[in-house]
Amino acid sequence: MRTRLLTVPAAGLALLLGACGSESGAGESLDGKSFLSVSVTEDGKARQLAPNTRIQLQFMDDGRLTANAGCNSMGGKVATSSGKLSVKDLAITEMGCDPPRHTQDDWFAKFLQGEPSWKLEADKLTVSQGGTALVLQDRETADPDRPLDGTKWSLETVISGETASHSTGSEKAHFTIGGERVTGSTGCNEFQGVVARTGDKLTFGELSTTRKACTGDAAKLEQTLLGALKGELTYTIEAGRLKLRAPDGNGLDLTAG
């Protein structure tokens, strides 16, 4: 499954970016903050999100908004003047999702393009448009970063160039770091080895594996995973997601659990 970037123009919207930045008239600032949904209501009634999903909004320091409703990533330049979120040319990745998440992505993209109102109170952000109200909480409070050590990190996505791929069964591939040791599974064979860390860098040594014969997709997944866990990688953790990136930008996205 491949991901490519799709630009969706916000036709008919008043996207006035002359007042870029994320600050309301009351002096509240959204810059550098990330939020996770805690509730969604439509006409006063709770809207059920797709299973195992939460909506995320992240306001970057450079004036961009990135968002996720459970499958594809969305983003664009945002202005927040007059208590409105105005997103210019919302860009959406085009990764295949199951029907519930696909429908949710479509709904949320339209919501963002409708210039919803926003209000920040303490660590709670309320975004509303029409009869829909989305309440979010500061991400660091709602979902703290998991520790690198002792967490089981399961493979979610393989990043190669400008494509992101997810193979059925890839979640069976995982690893856990404990000090200078790493143990895990390719989804077919078990593996173990050494790993060193310096700042935000991990350097994986030679990994030894069991010798079960792997075929088809399982063999490809094993080759991809072991190939990615080589040499020095930069790592970042946000909530329950670990990103590993090689100097060329290729790498892995993994989730806790």
N, C-alpha and C positions, 0 to 999 in steps of 0.2 A: 504494500500500500504506500503510495507516494504522496507527498505534500507539495503543492505549488501555491504561490501567492496569487490571490485574486483580489483585484481592486474593485470595490463597490462604490460608485459615486453616490453621494447623498443628494440625489436630484430633488430640487424644489425646496431644500432647506436653506435657511439663512445662516450660512457659515461665516460669520464675521470674525476674522482672526486678528483684527487690529489690536485687540486687548488680550493678547496671548498671555499665558500664565495661569496659575491655579489659585486665585485668591478672590474671595467674595468681597462685597462691599463692607461686610462686618470684619474684614481682616483675617478671616479663616483661610488657611492655606492647605491645599491638597498635595503640593509638590513633595515628591519623595515618599509618599505614603501608599500603602497597599491595604486593600480591604477584602474580606470574605463575607459572603451572604449569610445572614442568619434567618431571614424570612422574606417571602414574596407574597404579596396580596394583590388580587384583582377585584375591584368593586367590593372591597371589604372582606373577600373570601380568600383563604389561603390557596396559593398555587403550588401544586406538588411538582418539585423538580425531578428530572430524570434520576433514576437510582444512582447512588454513589457520586453525585455531582454537587458542586457548590460554585456559585458565580464569583469570579475574582476581578477586581479592578485595581490597576496599578498606575499611579500618576508619576511619570518620570520627571526628573529635574530639568530636562530639556524641553518640556512642554508637550510631550507625547503621552497618550493614554494607551495602555495595553489591557486587554480583557480576555477572559476565558469563561465559557459557559458550560464546560465539561468535555469538549472535544477540540474544536479548532481555536487557534489564537486569533485575536482581532486587535487592531490598533490604528492609530492615526494621530495627527496633530489635534490638540484639544484646546479650546478656550472656555473659561469658566466664568466670564463676566456676567453680571446681573443674575447670578444664581442659576445659570443654565450651563449644561454641558453641550458644547457644540463641537462635533468631531468632523474634521475635514477628510473626505475621501477614505472612509473606513476600509482598511485592507484586511482580508480574511484568508487564512490558509485554507486549502481545499483538501483536507484529509478525510477519507471516508469514515463515517460514524454509523452506529446503529440508529434505526429510525427515531427512538426517543431523543437521543442527543442531537441528531440532525435537526429535528423539529425545534428543539430548544435553542440551538445555535441561530436558526432563522428568526425565531421570536426575539431573542436578545439583540441580534444585530439591528432589527427594526426599532427596538426600544431605544438603543443608543443613538440611532439616526433621527429620532424624534425630538431632539433637543430637550431631554428631561431636565427638570429642576433638581437642585441638590441642596442639602443642608447638613452641615457638620456640627455635631454636638458631642464634646469630649471625644471618645473613641468610636462613636457611632455615626455612620454616613447614611442618610436617607436620600434615595434617588427616585423621583416619581414623574410619571407622565400619563395624562389621561386618568384612568381609574387604577393604574398599576403603581404600586409602591414597593421598592426594593430597599431593604434595610441591611446594611453591611457593618461589620465590626473590624477595627484595626487588625490586620493579619497577624501581627506578632502576639496579640492577646488571644485572638480566636484560634490560632493554630501555630504554636511556637515551633521554631526550628528543631528538628530532630538532631541528636548527636551523631557524629560520623561513626564513632566507635559503638559497637554493640547493636547497631540497627541492621536489620535484614533489608538490603536494598534489592528490589526486584526490577528487572529490565522492563522498560516501557517503550522507549523509542531509540532507534539508531539514527544518528545524524551523519549524513555523508554529502558533502558539498551543500547544495541548496535543497536537498531532499531529506525528508524525515520519513522513516518507514517503521511500521509496526507489524510484526508477524504473529499469526495465531499461535498461542502457546509460548510466546516470548516471556510471559510473566513467570514461567517455570525456571527461567534463568535468574540467578540471584547471587549475591555475595554478602559477606559480613566481615568487617574489619575489626580486629582487636589488637591494639598496639601495633607491632610490626608484622603481624600475620594477617593473611586474608584467606578465607575459606568460602567455598560456594559451589554452585552447580551451573553447568552450561545448559541445563534442561535435558541433558543426556548423560553426561559424565560429571562426577564430582571433581573439584580442583582445590588446590591450596598453594600457598607461596608466601613470599615476603613483600612488604610494601613499606616504603619510607615516606615521611612527610616533612615538608619545609614550608611554613606559611600556608598558602593556599594551593600548594603543589603536592601531588602524590606521585611517587615513582614506583611502578610495579616491577618486580624482578621476574625471573623465570617461573612460570606456573606449571606445576605437575598435575596430571589428570589421571583418573582411572581409565581403563582401556576398553570400555564397552563400545561396540561398533555402532556408529550413528549413521543414519541414512536420510536422504531427502532433506526436508526443511530443518530437521533437527541437526543434521551435519552442517548445513549452511549457517544456522544460528550459532553453533559452537565455534565455527571458524571465525565468524564476525565478532563474537564476544571476546574470545581469546586474543584476536588481532587488535581489538580496541584497548585491552588491558595490558598495554606494553609501554614502557618508557615513562616519561614525565607527562602528567596530565594536570590541568588546572581544575579544581573542584569548587563548586558553590552549593550551598544548601539553603533552600527556602521552604520552610514548613516541612512537608513530608516528601520533598523532591530533591534529588541529588543530580547535579549536572557535572559530567566529566568531559573536558575538551582538550584535544591535542593542539599543538601549535598551529596546525593547518585548519582548525575549526571543526574538524570531525570529532565525533564522540558519542556518548551515551547519555540518555536521560533515564533515571531510575526513581522508583517510588518506595517509600517505607512500607514494610509489611509484606 
